[in-house]
Amino acid sequence: MKSTFTAALLAFSALTTGAVASDSITEFRIGILGGENAQDRMNSYSCLQEYAAKELGVPTKLFAPADYNGVIQGLLGGTLDMAWLGASSYAAVYLQDPEAVEPVLVKINLDGSYGYHSIGFARKDAGVEKLEDLKGKVFGFGDPNSTSGYLIPSIEIPQATGSTMESGDYFGEVKFTGGHEQTIVAVFNGDIDGGVTWADAQGAWEDGYNSGALRKAVDAGLVDMNELVQIWKSNVIPEGPVVLRKSLPADVKAKMTALVDGLHAKDQDCAYGVAAGETLGFDAITHDAYISVIEARKAKIGG
C-alpha cells in the first residue's frame, strides 16, 4: 500500500504536470551505476530520461560512469541530481556527506518485499557445486562500492569458510572484475572459477531470477543460465534507494519522486529496464532502512 507521503507527491505531480520549468534548474542529471556496459545502461534509462525532461521542462542528461565511484563522486560534488544506488553506495555517500542526498524510493519485488541477495555462482561443468569446491580457485568480486558484489559477501563468506578473503588464504586468488556484468561473463567464459553478483532470488534460475544482474545478462544474451550453478546465497540485503540531491528545489524533488513512483503504472517496459527486471514498481523509503549497511560499511571499509 502506498504511503500517505507518496500519495501526496502523486497528487502534487498531477497538479503540476505540464507546468513551466522551475526557474531554479536549467537541466536535470541522472547517474546510472555500473553493472552492465554503458550503452545498455543508457538504453534502459532512455525512457525515464524522456519522461523526466517532459515533466521538468528542462533537458535531462544521463551519465553512466565506468564504475560505482563515478556516480558516488558525482552526487557528492553536485554534478548529478539523481541515481538509483546500491545500499553500500548510498552508505559511501552518506558517510562522506550526510547532506548530499536523500533516499526517496525503493524498488519492490513481485512478492512485495524490497530485499535482494548476493549470489555466488560458478560454471556447472567445472565440478563446483558449493562454496567449498572453490577452495584454492579464483574468485571474483565486482566493484568495491557494490553491496552484493563486494561488501556483504566479503563479510559473510569468511564467516562461512572461517578464512579471510585474502588471495592464497581460502581462495587461490581473489580479484575485482570491474562490475556485475564483467563477473558474470568472466565466470561464464571460464576466466575465473566463481564470483558473486546480485539478484532478487525470486522466480526461475534459468531466467536469471526475476530481477538483477543475472536477469539483465540473460536478456542481453550474454549467458545461458543452464550452464551456471548457484553455490552460495547471502542473507537478505535491503534494496538500494533512489536518491535525489538534497539541495534540489522542493518542486523538482516532488515531481521526480512521483514520476519514478508511478513509472510501473505508466510504462511497465520502462520500469522493467530501470529496475533491472520484474518489479511491482517503487515505494517510499527513508534513511533508517540503511543504518545497518552504513555501520557494516564503516566497519569494513571506513567510508
N, C-alpha and C positions, 0 to 999 in steps of 0.2 A: 504494500500500500504506500502511495506517495505521501511524503511528509507534508505538513501544512506549509513548511518553508518552501519546498519545491513547488507546491501548488500556487503559492503566492507569486513565485517567479514566473510560472507559466501564465498566470493572469496578467502580470505586468507586461510580459512579452507580447501577449495578444493585443494589449492596448497600444503598444509602441511599434509593432511591426509596420515597416514601411515608412517610419518617421525619418526625418533627415538625420544625417550622421551627427554624432556628438562632435562639437567643435573642439573637444579636448584631445582627440586622437586623429591621426591622419592615415594610419594603416594599422592592421592587426596581424600579429606574427605568431604562428603555431609551430612549436618544435615537436619533432617526432623521434622518439627513442630508437636506437638501433635494435636489431633483431632479425631483420632481413635486409636485402640490398636497398639502396637509397631510392631507386626508381620505383620499386614495388611499394615502398612506404609512401612515396608521393602519390602514386596511383590510388592507394587505399584511402587517402585523405583528401583527394581532389574534390569529392562531393561535399565534404564538410567545408572545404575552402570556399566553394561557390555559395553554399548556404550562409556562411559567416559574412562574406562580402555583401550579400544581399541584405542580411539582417542589420549589419552595422552601417552600411552605406559608405564603406571605405575599402580600399584594396586590402586583400588578405593574402599573406605570403606563407609558404610552407618551408621549413628548414629541416633537413634530415642529415645531421652531422654523422661522422663516421663512427662515433662511439657515444656512450651514455653521457660522458663528461661534457661533451659539446652542448647538450641540452641543459645540463646542470649549470654550466657556466653562463649560458645564455639567459637563464632565469635569474641567476644571481646578479648578472650585470645589467638586467633590464632590457636586453635586446630581444627577448622572447616574452610573449604575453600569456601563452597558454601551452600546456603539454599534458599528455597522459603519462605519468611517471610510474615506475615500479615503487614499491614501498621503500626499498633501500635508497633509491634515487631521491625520493621525497625526503627521507631522513638526512641524506647528504646536504640537500638544500637547506633544510631547517636548522641543522647543526651549525652551518656556516652563517646563516642569516634568517632568524625566525620570522622576520617581517617581509621576506622576499615574496612568498607565495601563500595562497590559502587553498586547501583542498575543498572541492565543492561537490564532486560526484564520484561514484564508483561504478564499475561495470557489474551487472548482475548476471549470474549463471542461469541456466534453464531451470534449475531447481530452486531458484530464489536466493541462493547463497551468494556471497561475494568473496569466496576464498578460492585459492588455486594451490598447486603443488609444484615443487621441483621434482622433475622426473629423471631418474638415472636410466640410461639405456645403452645398448650395445648391438652389434650385428648378431643375428640369430645363428649364422653359420660359423661364428667364431668360438663356439663352445662355451659362451658366457651366459649363465642363467641367473646368477645372483651376484651381489656386490663382491662377495669373497672370491669369485672367479677372476676378478680384475686385479688381484694382488700381484704386484710386480709388473703390471702392464701400464700403458699410457692412458692417462685420464685427462679429460678436457673440461675446464671451466669456460664460461663465455666472456663476460665483461666484469671487471672488478666492482663496478657500481650496480650490478644486477642482483636482485634479491634471490631469485631462483637459480640464476646462472653462476652465483658465487656465494653470497652472504650466508644463506640458510644451509646449503649443502656443506659449506666449509665448517660449519658448526655441528651439524647433525651427523655427517658421515664419520668424522673422527669419534663421535660418541658410539657409533655402531661398530667401528673397527678397532677402537682402543689405540689408535695411532694418529699421528699428525697427517696433514696434507702436504708435508714437505716431500719433494721428489726423493725417492730412494728409501723412504720410511715404510709406508704401506704400498703405495703405488710406485712403479718403477720411475715414472716421470709424470709430473703434473704441470700442465701448461694452459695458458689462456689462448683461446682461438680467435677472439675478437667480437663474438656475439652469438646469439642463439642459432641463427641460420648457419653460421660457419661451423658451430659444434655439430649440428645435425648432419650437415654434408660431410664433415670430416669423419664422423663415425660411419655413416652410410658407405663412404668410399674406402673405408679401412685405413685411413690415415692416422687415426687414433683408435684405441680399443674401446673406450667408453666415455661418456660425458653426461652432462646434465642440461636440461632445458625446462621450459615451463608449459604447463597445460592445466586445464580445469579438472582433468582426470574423470570427466563425465562423458558418456557416450562410448563409441566403439574405438578400440585401439587402432584398427585398420584405417579409420578416418583421421587419425591423429587426435582423437578425442573431439569434443565439441568445439573447443577454442584453445588458442595458444600457439606457440611457435611450431609445434609439430603439425597442427592443422594447417597453418599457413604454408608450411613446406610441402604438405600433400597437395594443397590447392595449386601451388606453383609447379607441381610435377617434379619436384626435386628428389623425393624419396618414395619408396614403396614400403609402407609400414609392416607388411608381411615379412620383410627381410630384417626387421628390427625387433628387439625384445626389451621389455621393461625389466630392470634389475633392482630398482630402488624407488621409493616414493617418500618425500618429506612429509612432515606434519603439515596441516593446513596453514597457508600463508594468507594474510589479508591482501586482497587485490589492491594494487596501487591506485592512487587518486588522480582524477583530472584536476589540475591545479590552474589557478589564474593569478597573475601578478597582482599583489595586494593593492598597489598604488593606482590600478586602473580606475577610471570613473565608475561609480556605482551602477549607472545605467548600462554600461558596457558589460560589466560582470553579470548583471541580471539577464541581459539578452543572451549572452553566450552560455550561461548555465542552463537557461530554459531551452536553448537550441539543442544542446547536446542531450539534455534530459528527455527531450521529445523526439530525438532522432530516430529511434526504433519505430515509433508510431508513424513518423513522417516518411521514412525511407529505410526499409529493412535491409536492403542491399548495402546502403551506405553504412548503416550501423554494423553490419557484418564485417565490412572492411576495416572500419575504425576500431572495432572491438576484437579483432583478430579471430573471428569465428562467431559461432552461435551465441546469442545473448537475448535476455528479456529487455535489455536496454540499460539505462543508468538510473541511479537513485542518489539521494543526498548522503554525504559523508562528512565527518569532521576530523580534525587533527587527533582527537582522542583515540581513534581507531588505530593509530600508528605509533603510539607511545612504546609498545613492546619492541617494535622493529627499530625505532630510534635508539633505544637502550642497547639492543643487540649490536647495531652498527657501531655505536660509540665504544662498546667493549671490544669489538673485533677489529675495527678499522680506525676509529678515533675521529672520524669526521666525514 
